[in-house]
Amino acid sequence: MNEPLLRFNKKQKYLVFDTETEGLNLVTSRPWQIAWLVAEGDRIIKKNDLFIQWPDLNVSEGAARITGFSRKEYEKKCQSPKEVWEKFAEDFGDPETLIVGQNVLGFDIYMLNIWRKLISLPSTYEYLPRMIDTRALAVAIAKQIPVEKKDFLCWQYRLLNYRERGLRTSQAALLKQYNIPHDPKRLHDALYDIEMNFKIFCKQLFELEI
């Protein structure tokens, strides 16, 4: 992380993303929805919300209820996995763009890797140094842990593995903490989640020296 602090850098570009998946298996579960927004400073300049076509997609009843999955809507809007990936990669692959998300280091990066393998792309995590996980930041803020800029990625992973009874770092908890107006019924829809997540991130930037 280089100066100036991100809170003051109005030209810094961010990509905030989220996936909805058929399960929680980090090796086999496939993402069926991906949403991402591109922002410059605190201003959103682009939004995307796409469904990924898998002919044998198996979303459980419980997962469908939580995420609002509709088979009819999915089949109407889904696009080929390669086509969606290419659209996502146009923004995701920009080396100057920082990648932001809630628990993306603990979950979503594995979903991206599964997706890549299924469209015959090699496994890669070369983008990890550009990632900022808002859940990790939430732990640092709650426990008043200073940022380790020299090894920012490892610092985030240590925070993601931190466990303490009563420590609340879910997106719903953070929205409440920052008094951000939101509709709880819409949480777990990928596009709505990233919009709320970006609002959280903007608040966090004023609590940490990054």
C-alpha positions as CSV (number, residue, x, y, z in Angstrom):
1,M,0.0,0.0,0.0
2,N,1.5,3.3,-1.1
3,E,0.8,6.9,0.0
4,P,-1.4,8.8,-0.1
5,L,-3.8,7.0,2.2
6,L,-6.6,5.5,0.2
7,R,-9.2,7.7,1.9
8,F,-7.6,10.7,0.2
9,N,-6.8,9.2,-3.1
10,K,-9.9,10.1,-5.2
11,K,-8.3,8.6,-8.4
12,Q,-7.8,5.1,-7.0
13,K,-9.9,2.5,-8.8
14,Y,-11.6,-0.3,-7.0
15,L,-13.4,-3.4,-8.1
16,V,-15.9,-4.7,-5.5
17,F,-17.3,-8.2,-6.3
18,D,-19.4,-11.0,-4.9
19,T,-20.5,-14.4,-6.0
20,E,-23.5,-16.5,-5.3
21,T,-22.8,-20.2,-5.4
22,E,-24.6,-23.6,-5.4
23,G,-22.8,-24.6,-2.2
24,L,-20.0,-23.8,0.2
25,N,-17.5,-26.5,-1.0
26,L,-14.2,-24.7,-1.8
27,V,-13.2,-27.3,-4.4
28,T,-16.4,-28.2,-6.3
29,S,-19.1,-25.5,-5.7
30,R,-19.7,-23.3,-8.8
31,P,-20.7,-19.7,-8.8
32,W,-24.0,-19.1,-10.6
33,Q,-24.1,-15.3,-10.2
34,I,-21.4,-12.7,-10.1
35,A,-21.8,-9.0,-9.6
36,W,-19.1,-6.4,-9.6
37,L,-18.9,-2.7,-9.5
38,V,-16.0,-0.4,-10.5
39,A,-15.4,2.8,-8.5
40,E,-13.0,5.7,-8.6
41,G,-12.4,7.1,-5.2
42,D,-15.8,7.0,-3.5
43,R,-17.7,7.3,-6.8
44,I,-19.2,4.2,-8.5
45,I,-18.7,4.4,-12.3
46,K,-19.9,0.9,-13.4
47,K,-22.1,-1.9,-12.2
48,N,-22.5,-5.5,-13.5
49,D,-24.7,-8.4,-12.5
50,L,-24.5,-11.6,-14.6
51,F,-25.7,-15.2,-14.3
52,I,-23.3,-18.0,-15.3
53,Q,-24.8,-20.9,-17.2
54,W,-24.2,-24.4,-15.9
55,P,-26.6,-27.0,-17.4
56,D,-26.6,-29.2,-14.2
57,L,-26.6,-26.4,-11.6
58,N,-27.8,-27.8,-8.3
59,V,-28.8,-25.0,-5.9
60,S,-30.2,-26.5,-2.7
61,E,-33.6,-25.3,-1.4
62,G,-32.0,-23.6,1.6
63,A,-29.4,-21.8,-0.6
64,A,-32.2,-20.7,-3.0
65,R,-34.2,-19.3,-0.1
66,I,-31.3,-17.4,1.3
67,T,-30.0,-16.0,-2.0
68,G,-33.4,-15.5,-3.7
69,F,-32.4,-17.9,-6.5
70,S,-35.1,-18.3,-9.1
71,R,-34.6,-21.1,-11.6
72,K,-36.8,-19.3,-14.2
73,E,-35.0,-16.0,-13.9
74,Y,-31.6,-17.8,-14.0
75,E,-32.4,-19.8,-17.2
76,K,-33.7,-16.7,-18.8
77,K,-30.6,-14.5,-18.1
78,C,-27.7,-16.9,-17.8
79,Q,-24.8,-16.6,-20.2
80,S,-21.9,-19.0,-21.0
81,P,-19.2,-19.3,-18.3
82,K,-16.5,-18.2,-20.7
83,E,-18.5,-15.2,-22.0
84,V,-19.2,-14.0,-18.4
85,W,-15.5,-14.6,-17.4
86,E,-14.2,-12.5,-20.3
87,K,-16.5,-9.6,-19.3
88,F,-15.4,-9.8,-15.6
89,A,-11.7,-10.2,-16.5
90,E,-11.7,-6.9,-18.4
91,D,-12.1,-5.1,-15.1
92,F,-10.7,-7.7,-12.7
93,G,-7.4,-8.0,-14.6
94,D,-6.5,-4.3,-14.4
95,P,-3.2,-4.3,-12.4
96,E,-3.9,-0.8,-11.0
97,T,-7.3,-1.7,-9.6
98,L,-7.7,-2.8,-6.0
99,I,-10.1,-5.7,-5.5
100,V,-12.5,-5.4,-2.5
101,G,-15.1,-7.7,-1.0
102,Q,-16.5,-9.3,2.1
103,N,-14.7,-12.5,3.0
104,V,-13.4,-12.7,-0.6
105,L,-10.0,-14.1,0.6
106,G,-11.8,-16.8,2.6
107,F,-14.3,-17.9,0.0
108,D,-14.8,-16.1,-3.3
109,I,-11.2,-16.5,-4.6
110,Y,-11.8,-20.2,-4.6
111,M,-15.0,-19.9,-6.5
112,L,-13.2,-17.9,-9.1
113,N,-10.6,-20.6,-9.4
114,I,-13.2,-23.3,-9.8
115,W,-14.8,-21.3,-12.5
116,R,-11.5,-20.8,-14.3
117,K,-10.8,-24.5,-14.3
118,L,-14.2,-25.3,-15.7
119,I,-13.5,-23.1,-18.7
120,S,-10.0,-24.6,-19.2
121,L,-8.0,-21.6,-17.8
122,P,-5.0,-22.3,-15.5
123,S,-5.3,-21.9,-11.7
124,T,-3.9,-18.5,-10.6
125,Y,-3.9,-16.3,-7.5
126,E,-1.5,-13.7,-8.9
127,Y,-4.1,-11.0,-8.1
128,L,-4.1,-11.6,-4.3
129,P,-1.7,-8.7,-3.5
130,R,-4.4,-6.3,-4.9
131,M,-7.1,-7.6,-2.6
132,I,-8.7,-5.9,0.4
133,D,-11.1,-8.0,2.5
134,T,-13.6,-5.9,4.4
135,R,-14.2,-8.7,7.0
136,A,-10.5,-8.7,7.8
137,L,-10.6,-4.9,8.2
138,A,-13.6,-5.2,10.5
139,V,-11.6,-7.4,12.8
140,A,-8.7,-5.0,12.8
141,I,-11.0,-2.1,13.6
142,A,-12.8,-3.9,16.4
143,K,-9.6,-5.1,18.1
144,Q,-7.7,-1.9,17.3
145,I,-5.0,-3.8,15.5
146,P,-2.6,-1.6,13.4
147,V,-2.2,-2.2,9.7
148,E,0.9,-4.1,8.6
149,K,1.6,-2.4,5.2
150,K,4.7,-4.4,4.5
151,D,2.9,-7.7,4.4
152,F,-0.7,-6.6,4.0
153,L,-2.0,-9.8,2.5
154,C,-0.7,-12.1,5.3
155,W,-2.0,-9.6,7.9
156,Q,-5.4,-9.9,6.4
157,Y,-5.3,-13.7,6.5
158,R,-4.3,-13.7,10.1
159,L,-7.3,-11.5,10.9
160,L,-9.7,-13.7,9.0
161,N,-8.6,-16.6,11.1
162,Y,-9.1,-14.7,14.4
163,R,-12.0,-16.0,16.5
164,E,-13.6,-14.4,19.5
165,R,-17.0,-15.0,21.0
166,G,-19.2,-12.0,20.4
167,L,-17.1,-10.5,17.6
168,R,-19.5,-9.6,14.8
169,T,-18.0,-9.0,11.4
170,S,-20.8,-10.1,9.0
171,Q,-22.0,-7.6,6.4
172,A,-25.3,-7.3,8.2
173,A,-23.5,-6.5,11.5
174,L,-21.3,-3.9,9.8
175,L,-24.2,-2.2,8.1
176,K,-25.8,-1.8,11.5
177,Q,-22.6,-0.7,13.1
178,Y,-22.1,2.1,10.5
179,N,-25.8,3.0,10.5
180,I,-26.0,2.4,6.8
181,P,-29.7,2.2,5.6
182,H,-30.4,-1.1,3.9
183,D,-33.0,-3.7,3.3
184,P,-32.1,-7.0,5.2
185,K,-34.3,-8.9,2.8
186,R,-32.1,-8.0,-0.1
187,L,-28.9,-9.1,1.5
188,H,-27.3,-12.2,-0.3
189,D,-28.2,-10.9,-3.7
190,A,-24.8,-10.3,-5.2
191,L,-25.4,-6.9,-6.7
192,Y,-27.1,-5.5,-3.6
193,D,-24.3,-6.9,-1.4
194,I,-21.5,-5.2,-3.3
195,E,-23.3,-1.9,-3.2
196,M,-23.6,-2.2,0.6
197,N,-20.1,-3.6,0.9
198,F,-18.7,-0.5,-0.9
199,K,-20.4,1.8,1.6
200,I,-18.9,-0.2,4.4
201,F,-15.5,-0.1,2.8
202,C,-15.7,3.7,2.5
203,K,-16.4,4.0,6.2
204,Q,-13.5,1.6,7.1
205,L,-11.0,3.7,5.2
206,F,-11.4,6.4,7.8
207,E,-10.7,4.0,10.6
208,L,-7.5,2.4,9.3
209,E,-4.2,3.7,7.9
210,I,-4.3,2.1,4.5
